[in-house]
Amino acid sequence: MPAQQAGIRNESRLASRLRGGDELLTYCKCRFAEVLARPVADGGYGKRAPQPRSGNTVADGDVVIAAITSCTNTSNPGVMVSAGLVAKKAVERGLSAKRWVKTSLTPGSTVVSKYLEAAGLQPYLDRLGFTVAGYCCATCVGASGPIDAELENRIGRDEVVACAVLSGNRNFEARIHPAVRAAFLASPPLVVAYAIAGRVDINFEREPLAINDDGEPVYLRDVWPTPEELSRSFEFAADPALYREVYSADISSKNPLWKGIEQVTGDLYPWDERSTYIKEPPFLDESLRHSAFADILGARALAVLGNSVTTDHISPIGSIQPSLPAGVYLRNLGVEAEDFNNYGARRMNHEVMIRGTFANVRLRNLMLPGVEGSVTVHQPSGDRLPIYDAAMRYATQRVPMVVVAGEEYGTGSARDWAAKGTRLLGVRAVLASSFERIHRSNLVGMNVLPCQFLRGTTAATLRIDGTETFDITGLHDSVTPCGKVTLVVRRNDGVEEIPVTLRLDTPAEIEYVRHGGIMTYVLTQVTRPS
């Protein structure tokens, strides 16, 4: 296969996740400086322009994680060979990764290692710190592992906008690492370049990647592979024998450790109450099998959120913080913080996942302006609590809950736990200006009612701040797809009634809700006498 057909192009591009949206950038220095200084209320970080770097200080824009990762990107031999060539040329010119950058390489297949070794490129990646950490999901799903503890403390103390650059599929806020506030998606060769530069606020065209030991400036163009270099190295990646060797093999026979894993047998899974990873899920418990078609009266807002709340805000997949409810739960079971793993690994334990719902460290609940994290205000006490603790208090008090949000609620990954966790917290409905398609469907499947404000009406125009109580009336068994129900907002100074659209879009979705959710509906169908 010609190198050009394999996706190798002699250009550099970068996609960013900065507050304010996504953008495809050739160079991000100006964009980063602009968003850094923009007020928080306008989607920025509200900080001064980057200050000069000196000594051991960590500065806004510093790259603390550089990861060649993702089953998608690493399945493209062209960009992987290109990364290896950038590493080779950089090492030959005396460059190295900056000491504060955590580097890693996690290909989706062992064949990547085979052709990088055959081409003689892996040793150069190793020299820059891009040693193979495993053949698995890693940074892309928040499994970045820890960064240097002292570095992380300085980032938190000085409120630094630390950055990650990764060749992954996901860069949602706080997914990559709790200390990372801006994450950039880049091609594997650019990941190598940013590891060497150590910062994102660099103009690769005009500024050198680094100064080598001989005092010579080395630019990106000096280490970027030529078409001829790419073609020569790509011949190794195009060798069919490597792929046959890997994909025709029986993994379990090649690695005897697989057969050593204890396996359970029998028709029914033997749930182990001592397990902190796998617990019997509660989704078919009697308490969760009731129709949602009953008016919601006297509800409180568990959170009032803004626009573009992602499923990672709702149900993080990354590391578990010891101070948050999920971490406290695990510590009480005798699990040490170093063994917490992450939410993705513990997703079969609903006790962890419910405590992790809305536990994103960058969540901004408008009930607490200027505050980030999984916190809310319990009403009417005014107590400031973790969202999980507030939900449990409302449940004890038999107070129904709603979540209020803006546009594009549930955008991002189609993560089922974003809906599951919402349901298990006891949230009856989500009131939003618009919903991401899949998350809306998942909410319906979990018997949480998606209610959409009509055009021109938002939580902001209604002045919702979380002190109100809410009724949603008209939730009767004869609703029709996308029918209207009434939201009643009660404040100390009066009552306001607002029509909203009940986003049950099909007769099938109405049936799911009538049965208490899709799982109960399916159970009813399979157990019905023939």
Salt bridges, closest charged atoms under 4 A:
GLU11 OE2 - ARG9 NH2 2.73
ASP22 OD1 - ARG17 NE 3.35
GLU23 OE1 - ARG31 NE 2.94
GLU34 OE1 - ARG31 NH1 3.32
GLU34 OE2 - ARG38 NH2 2.84
ASP60 OD1 - LYS47 NZ 3.02
ASP62 OD1 - ARG53 NE 2.58
GLU92 OE2 - LYS88 NZ 2.75
GLU150 OE2 - ARG154 NH1 3.28
ASP158 OD1 - ARG157 NE 3.04
GLU173 OE2 - ARG19 NE 3.16
GLU173 OE1 - HIS313 NE2 2.91
GLU173 OE1 - ARG364 NH2 2.97
ASP201 OD1 - ARG53 NH2 3.12
ASP201 OD1 - ARG199 NH1 3.51
GLU207 OE2 - LYS29 NZ 2.84
GLU207 OE1 - ARG199 NH2 2.64
GLU229 OE1 - LYS89 NZ 3.07
GLU245 OE2 - LYS114 NZ 3.15
ASP272 OD1 - ARG274 NE 3.10
ASP312 OD2 - ARG175 NE 2.74
GLU351 OE2 - HIS350 NE2 3.64
GLU351 OE1 - ARG355 NH1 2.68
GLU372 OE2 - ARG19 NH2 2.26
GLU372 OE1 - ARG362 NH1 3.09
GLU372 OE2 - ARG364 NH1 3.25
ASP383 OD2 - ARG393 NH1 2.81
ASP416 OD1 - ARG347 NH2 2.51
ASP416 OD2 - LYS420 NZ 2.75
GLU468 OE2 - ARG491 NE 3.79
ASP471 OD2 - ARG490 NH2 2.89
ASP477 OD1 - ARG514 NE 2.85
GLU496 OE1 - ARG491 NH1 3.51
ASP505 OD2 - ARG440 NE 3.44
ASP505 OD2 - ARG503 NH2 2.75
GLU509 OE2 - ARG440 NH2 2.88
GLU511 OE2 - ARG514 NH1 2.10
GLU511 OE1 - HIS515 ND1 3.80
